[in-house]
Amino acid sequence: MKVSRLLDGLSIISFDLDVDFEADVKDISYDSRDLKRKAPFFAYRGAKVDSHSFAKEAYEQSKAPFVVAERQIEGVPTVVVENGRKAMALACRNLFGRPDEEMVKVGVTGTNGKTTTTYIIESIMKKAGHNPVRIGTTGVSFMGKSVDLDSTTPSTYDYYKTLRMAADAGCNSMVMEVSSHALDQDRIYGTVFDIGVFTNLTGDHLDYHKTMDEYYAAKSRLFTPEYSKIGVINTDHEYGKKMAKESQVDRVTFGVGSKTDISAEEIWFGLDGIKATLTCPAGRIQIHSKLVGLHNLENLLSAASACIMLGIDSQCIREGIEEMVNVPGRLEKFKKDNGAFIFVDYAHTDDALINVLSALENFKEHRLICVFGCGGDRDRSKRPRMAKAAERHADIVVVTSDNPRTEDPQQIFGDILEGFQNAENVILTPDRRHAIQQAVGMAEPNDIVLIAGKGHEDYMIIGKDKIHFDDREEVKKCLEGQGC
């Protein structure tokens, strides 16, 4: 690829005459620990590191033809751009042949519900004859292939590389989770979604964004012409109402309990799923889902609303919803021989925990037992809030570990216990395996057990070590008599 094509569309302020725009390049370098020879190095101010400080060394070590940066690098042929992150994103998009242009695209943002919503949309898209690629917390999936990711939304380079792989494999549509970090860091800049979906906004990631206003501002970027053509927004909550008012693109609203463009009537909830009639200007769609709880009805509305706006017909929406059995680690259901139900869920914020516990509380015939912990080196403010949520809705609470990372577990437990009014009633079991064994073991007939926080994750991070650990595997061992 010629340099001129690689840099097409970048906001270039100036460039050295030594930069040959007709030269050929094969790749891009952006990490000083992984330099590729004869590939231009892109420097920008990251969340923790400013790679401008490595630009000259990268140029000299890798024999890069030039550097793209936000300022002139002394002694180095430099293309100076207005915004290094956006320049990097557009260059990656060009490098991989703008694969996003070959697909119908839906981006889903919000604190909770993103993963489930993308799974439902994927199922509906398949019924409509699409070949979708799904990108998010549980990884990348397309055409029977799966790829793991280190974050909800991948790095810019990996994002466009993945889209190229999917497009080459025959994918003609894409649905992805769009995190606030990715929006704030312009990781997917260049992609304009046909539909942007907003699920909700509650306290999370305040270790990064610092305030709810900053968190909201990052999410709201999806509803600007830079990122979406149409917004599909849940207005059952205050931030959704605010988003709908401030959206810079055309939008439709959806919700369960408010007057919206798309809503639900004739609603039935049970441990076997949800039945409802979705209403919209184009008509009514009767749905029956195996998912459980009010929060999942909101997720179903999110997905159905997005697909309605894509022009997918009601039969495909109905069948896509009915065919999806479960989302990994999202209220994933197990049953004990004595009739007790055990659910594993990813809920790791107070709002998510309230949603899930409230859903299960409605079906409680005896006791509701909740196992949860909080991650280390992350937002400390949500720890006491999660405790309050668990104490309010559960009859028995077991507090345990959840990815302590490099933080002292006693500090984490202390922060959590501050949120309980009656901390003496809480069972503190630091070892997560033992906590799960304890909860499943004590479950009596008609009890419901919720094991929250990790969901689909199959690892535990202790210190800087990542070890294998899967809540679902531990539950199965208990039910098979290996641990309880």
Helices and strands as residue ranges (DSSP letters): H 3-6, E 12-15, E 41-42, G 51-54, H 55-62, E 67-69, E 78-81, H 84-95, G 99-102, E 104-109, H 114-127, E 132-136, E 139-142, E 145-147, H 156-168, E 173-177, H 180-184, E 193-198, H 206-209, H 212-220, G 221-223, E 228-234, H 238-246, E 250-255, E 262-270, E 273-280, E 283-289, H 294-309, H 314-323, E 332-335, E 341-345, H 350-361, E 368-372, H 382-393, E 396-399, H 409-417, G 423-425, E 427-428, H 432-442, E 448-452, E 459-462, E 465-468, H 471-479
